[in-house]
Amino acid sequence: MRPDEFLRTLALLPPPLHDRALTLRAFTRPTRCDDCQRIGDAVRLALTAAHYDELTSAGELLDTAERLAADHGIHRRSGDDQQRGRGRVVRWASASAPLVAATDASWKGRVGGIGYVVSDGHYGLLGRGTGRLDPTGASRVLINELRAVDYLLTGYDEAPVGMTVLLDCLAALRYLHRWQAGETGAMPAGYSLRERRWSDQPTLVRLAEQVARRPDLTFAHVKGHSGHALNEAADGLSHMARRRREESFDLRPRAHALVDAFLRDWHANATL
């Protein structure tokens, strides 16, 4: 399967299946290993099923591929935080400054990325393609800015009390403030509320309800590309995640080094 074919078909999958298939991508490449070939066949069949909107079958085929890969001894399920793009620079875990996070999104053509960084060393980055439920234009960018906030908050069992979240998108910030004020029905133009097969709720509906329950969280604006360390880190992570959808490079060490460098600057000059 050619890389462009894989990525084009991958975009048809909902987020949970998308991420599982992405971690199995290496098995779709030519190989002399019979076990790897069987795993790759299952992944290719899953993508074919997705092409025909048979998402249940696609999920079952990915189950098969993951089981075969686990037996082969070289694959970890995508539920692992690292496979989901999350990580932590542990030397900042004991930092005493108030907890501050920044989120950002990047979009170009048909691929995008979201990212976040927290002053205690937590970070995450995730690439995504255009889905069937994604609108076009300005709303797509806005929706992904909000998805980045959801990605941050769902990285915790319960978001830390009193955390400040910085965004450089004023439109996204306005929605967060409206939701926090109880207007959870307000949604960006074009955002589909139709039932999702892969989730109990659409992402932004879940985010709106969570934000409404958390008056202790502070959502604040930061000017983009102004040298703010946390914003620059989140921006860099989102761009890195977007590029990784189309290029091949070792993502994790680059992300880890980027976060560490910007957090060093943040803690040396800690201000919002």
C-alpha positions as CSV (number, residue, x, y, z in Angstrom):
1,M,0.0,0.0,0.0
2,R,1.5,3.4,-1.0
3,P,1.9,6.0,1.7
4,D,-0.6,8.3,0.0
5,E,-3.2,5.5,-0.2
6,F,-2.8,4.7,3.4
7,L,-3.2,8.3,4.6
8,R,-6.2,8.9,2.3
9,T,-8.0,5.9,3.6
10,L,-6.9,6.5,7.2
11,A,-8.8,9.8,7.1
12,L,-12.1,7.9,6.8
13,L,-11.7,6.3,10.2
14,P,-13.1,7.9,13.4
15,P,-10.5,9.0,16.0
16,P,-10.2,5.7,18.1
17,L,-9.9,3.5,15.0
18,H,-7.7,6.1,13.2
19,D,-5.2,6.0,16.0
20,R,-5.1,2.3,16.3
21,A,-4.6,1.9,12.5
22,L,-1.8,4.5,12.5
23,T,0.2,2.6,15.1
24,L,0.0,-0.4,12.8
25,R,1.2,1.5,9.7
26,A,4.6,-0.1,9.6
27,F,3.0,-3.5,8.9
28,T,1.5,-2.2,5.6
29,R,5.0,-1.9,4.1
30,P,6.6,-4.6,2.0
31,T,8.2,-7.3,4.2
32,R,9.7,-10.8,4.0
33,C,8.3,-11.6,7.5
34,D,5.2,-13.8,7.2
35,D,3.8,-12.7,10.5
36,C,4.2,-9.0,9.6
37,Q,2.5,-9.8,6.2
38,R,-0.5,-11.3,8.0
39,I,-0.7,-8.2,10.3
40,G,-0.5,-5.9,7.3
41,D,-3.2,-7.8,5.4
42,A,-5.6,-7.3,8.4
43,V,-4.8,-3.6,8.5
44,R,-5.4,-3.2,4.7
45,L,-8.7,-5.1,5.0
46,A,-9.7,-2.8,7.9
47,L,-9.0,0.2,5.7
48,T,-11.0,-1.3,2.8
49,A,-13.9,-1.9,5.2
50,A,-13.7,1.7,6.3
51,H,-13.7,2.8,2.7
52,Y,-17.1,1.2,2.4
53,D,-18.3,2.6,5.7
54,E,-18.2,-0.7,7.4
55,L,-16.7,0.6,10.6
56,T,-17.7,-2.3,12.8
57,S,-15.9,-4.7,10.5
58,A,-12.9,-2.3,10.4
59,G,-12.7,-2.4,14.2
60,E,-12.9,-6.2,14.2
61,L,-10.1,-6.4,11.7
62,L,-7.9,-4.0,13.7
63,D,-8.6,-6.2,16.7
64,T,-7.2,-9.1,14.7
65,A,-4.2,-7.1,13.6
66,E,-3.4,-6.0,17.1
67,R,-3.7,-9.5,18.5
68,L,-1.4,-10.8,15.8
69,A,1.1,-8.0,16.4
70,A,1.0,-8.6,20.2
71,D,1.8,-12.3,19.6
72,H,4.6,-11.1,17.3
73,G,6.0,-9.3,20.3
74,I,6.7,-5.9,18.8
75,H,3.5,-3.8,19.1
76,R,1.8,-1.9,22.0
77,R,-1.9,-1.1,21.9
78,S,-2.7,2.5,21.0
79,G,-4.4,3.1,24.4
80,D,-0.9,3.7,25.7
81,D,-0.4,7.4,26.4
82,Q,2.8,7.4,24.3
83,Q,0.9,6.0,21.3
84,R,-1.6,8.7,21.8
85,G,1.1,11.3,21.6
86,R,1.2,12.1,25.3
87,G,4.4,12.4,27.3
88,R,6.1,14.2,30.1
89,V,9.4,15.8,30.8
90,V,9.7,14.5,34.4
91,R,12.3,17.0,35.6
92,W,9.6,19.7,35.7
93,A,7.1,17.5,37.7
94,S,8.0,19.1,41.0
95,A,8.0,22.7,39.8
96,S,6.3,24.9,42.4
97,A,4.9,27.6,40.1
98,P,1.1,27.7,39.5
99,L,0.0,25.1,36.9
100,V,-0.4,26.8,33.5
101,A,-1.1,25.1,30.1
102,A,-1.2,26.2,26.5
103,T,-2.9,24.6,23.6
104,D,-2.8,25.2,19.9
105,A,-3.8,23.8,16.5
106,S,-2.3,23.8,13.0
107,W,-4.0,23.1,9.7
108,K,-2.8,22.9,6.2
109,G,-4.6,21.4,3.2
110,R,-6.3,18.2,4.4
111,V,-4.2,17.5,7.4
112,G,-3.8,19.1,10.8
113,G,-2.3,18.8,14.2
114,I,-3.2,19.7,17.8
115,G,-0.8,20.1,20.7
116,Y,-0.6,21.1,24.4
117,V,2.0,21.7,27.0
118,V,1.7,22.1,30.8
119,S,4.2,23.8,33.1
120,D,4.6,20.5,35.1
121,G,6.1,18.8,32.0
122,H,3.0,17.1,30.6
123,Y,2.5,17.5,26.8
124,G,0.7,16.0,23.9
125,L,0.5,16.2,20.2
126,L,-1.8,14.5,17.7
127,G,-2.2,14.6,14.0
128,R,-5.5,14.2,12.2
129,G,-6.9,14.2,8.7
130,T,-10.1,15.7,7.3
131,G,-13.1,13.7,8.6
132,R,-16.5,13.5,7.0
133,L,-18.0,15.6,9.8
134,D,-15.4,18.4,9.5
135,P,-16.6,21.7,8.1
136,T,-14.4,23.8,5.9
137,G,-12.9,27.2,6.2
138,A,-12.6,29.2,9.5
139,S,-14.8,26.8,11.5
140,R,-12.4,23.9,10.8
141,V,-9.5,25.9,12.4
142,L,-11.7,27.0,15.3
143,I,-13.0,23.5,16.0
144,N,-9.5,22.1,16.1
145,E,-8.4,24.8,18.5
146,L,-11.2,23.6,20.8
147,R,-10.2,20.0,20.2
148,A,-6.8,20.8,21.4
149,V,-8.3,22.0,24.7
150,D,-10.3,18.7,24.9
151,Y,-7.1,16.8,24.3
152,L,-5.4,18.6,27.2
153,L,-8.3,18.0,29.6
154,T,-8.8,14.4,28.7
155,G,-5.2,13.7,29.5
156,Y,-6.2,13.8,33.2
157,D,-8.7,11.7,35.1
158,E,-9.7,15.1,36.5
159,A,-8.1,18.3,35.3
160,P,-6.0,20.0,38.1
161,V,-7.9,22.5,40.2
162,G,-7.2,26.1,39.3
163,M,-5.3,25.4,36.2
164,T,-4.9,28.2,33.7
165,V,-5.2,27.3,30.0
166,L,-3.8,29.8,27.4
167,L,-5.0,30.0,23.8
168,D,-4.0,32.3,21.0
169,C,-7.4,32.0,19.3
170,L,-9.9,34.5,20.5
171,A,-12.9,32.8,18.8
172,A,-12.1,29.5,20.7
173,L,-11.7,31.5,23.9
174,R,-15.2,33.0,23.5
175,Y,-16.8,29.6,23.2
176,L,-15.0,28.4,26.3
177,H,-16.2,31.4,28.3
178,R,-19.8,30.9,27.0
179,W,-19.7,27.2,28.0
180,Q,-18.3,28.0,31.4
181,A,-21.2,30.5,31.8
182,G,-23.6,27.6,31.1
183,E,-24.3,28.1,27.3
184,T,-23.3,24.6,26.5
185,G,-25.6,24.5,23.4
186,A,-23.5,27.0,21.6
187,M,-21.4,25.4,18.9
188,P,-19.2,26.6,16.0
189,A,-21.0,27.0,12.6
190,G,-21.0,23.8,10.7
191,Y,-20.1,21.5,13.6
192,S,-22.2,18.3,13.3
193,L,-24.1,17.1,16.4
194,R,-25.1,13.8,14.7
195,E,-24.5,10.7,16.8
196,R,-21.0,9.4,16.6
197,R,-20.3,5.6,16.2
198,W,-17.1,5.8,18.1
199,S,-18.1,8.0,21.1
200,D,-21.1,8.7,23.4
201,Q,-20.8,12.4,22.5
202,P,-19.3,14.7,19.9
203,T,-16.0,16.0,21.2
204,L,-17.1,19.6,21.6
205,V,-20.3,18.6,23.4
206,R,-18.2,16.7,25.9
207,L,-15.8,19.6,26.2
208,A,-18.6,22.1,26.7
209,E,-20.2,20.0,29.5
210,Q,-16.8,19.5,31.2
211,V,-16.0,23.2,31.1
212,A,-19.4,24.1,32.5
213,R,-18.7,22.0,35.5
214,R,-15.3,23.6,36.1
215,P,-15.6,27.2,37.1
216,D,-12.2,26.9,38.8
217,L,-10.4,26.6,35.4
218,T,-9.2,29.8,33.8
219,F,-9.1,30.2,30.1
220,A,-7.0,33.2,29.0
221,H,-5.7,34.7,25.8
222,V,-2.0,34.9,24.8
223,K,-0.8,36.6,21.7
224,G,0.5,34.1,19.2
225,H,4.0,34.2,17.8
226,S,5.0,36.7,20.5
227,G,7.7,34.6,22.1
228,H,5.6,33.3,24.9
229,A,7.3,30.0,25.9
230,L,4.2,27.9,26.5
231,N,2.4,29.1,23.4
232,E,5.4,28.6,21.2
233,A,5.8,25.1,22.6
234,A,2.2,24.2,21.9
235,D,2.4,25.8,18.4
236,G,5.6,23.8,17.7
237,L,3.9,20.5,18.8
238,S,0.8,21.1,16.7
239,H,3.0,21.8,13.6
240,M,5.1,18.8,14.3
241,A,2.0,16.5,14.6
242,R,0.6,17.9,11.3
243,R,3.9,17.4,9.5
244,R,4.2,13.8,10.8
245,R,1.0,12.9,9.0
246,E,2.9,13.4,5.7
247,E,6.6,13.0,6.5
248,S,8.6,10.2,8.2
249,F,10.7,11.3,11.2
250,D,11.2,10.2,14.8
251,L,8.5,12.3,16.5
252,R,8.9,11.5,20.2
253,P,12.5,12.7,20.9
254,R,11.9,15.9,18.9
255,A,8.7,16.6,20.8
256,H,10.4,15.9,24.2
257,A,13.4,18.1,23.4
258,L,11.2,20.9,22.2
259,V,9.0,20.8,25.3
260,D,12.0,20.7,27.6
261,A,13.7,23.7,26.0
262,F,10.6,25.9,26.2
263,L,9.8,24.8,29.7
264,R,13.3,25.7,30.8
265,D,12.6,29.2,29.4
266,W,9.2,29.3,31.0
267,H,10.4,28.4,34.5
268,A,13.3,30.9,34.2
269,N,10.8,33.7,33.4
270,A,7.5,32.4,34.8
271,T,4.7,34.8,34.0
272,L,1.4,34.3,32.3
